Amino acid sequence: MAKQSSRNQPNPPRSRKQDVRDAKREQARLQAEKQAKQRKQLMIIGGIGALALVVVIALILLNRDDSGSAAPPVVAAPAPLDVPMQGLTLGSPDAPVTVVEYGDYQCPPCGDFARNGFHPLIDEFVATGQVQFHYIPMSFLGDESILAAEAALCANTQGQFWPMHESIFSNQFGRNQGGFSRSRLEQMASKLELDMDAFRSCMDNGDQRGAVSNYAATATQNGVSSTPTFIINNGEPEGWSNYAALRDLINSALGG
């Protein structure tokens, strides 16, 4: 009798080990498919999130003006300074006490002094001939500090340093956030009725950039490392807390 072909013989029974291996392989395949699906979903979600972020940024940029702020700049209306003025200096050269302030236009404590200490100092000591006050613009806090200092010095070439000085401090709203963009500084200058052709030329040509750098060097030489710093009669650098503390220092220098 001929032998039966091996192709027609039934498959041998599967072992339990084979069943377990096959089950693990199937589980691994299903897990890989699940992970691939999750990765695809995350990529879609991430893409949607990125697109939404781009849209939000675009809307912000479209709804802000080119000056960096929706609010127009304001111009300070300082009380009349009935005292001798010479550039960045206020008061009589014969005053027994000299007060020098090193300030940065973006520095919040400098802004606090400008709003709450400057005019009391002028009224009580400068207008009475007891103090000569000198301001030195610093630029510790970035590009807008430099621009603001240049703008104040360009205004000074037209005899308008102090109105520009107070206007700049009146427009603080964050470090390098557009408060002292070129556009806003020009708006301040225009509202102060400066000669805008001369002002723009001064800014464009960097006429005061060297002066700003020199002021920084002077500050370093005098041990100034923060703003505002006050130096009274060439004494030790003093910080700012409030006007009462500054008044005590000045009275001490006056011998009071």
Summary of the structure (lengths in Angstrom):
residues: 256
radius of gyration: 35.1
end to end distance: 136.7
largest distance: 139.0
contacts: 711
relative contact order: 0.13
helix: 52%
strand: 10%
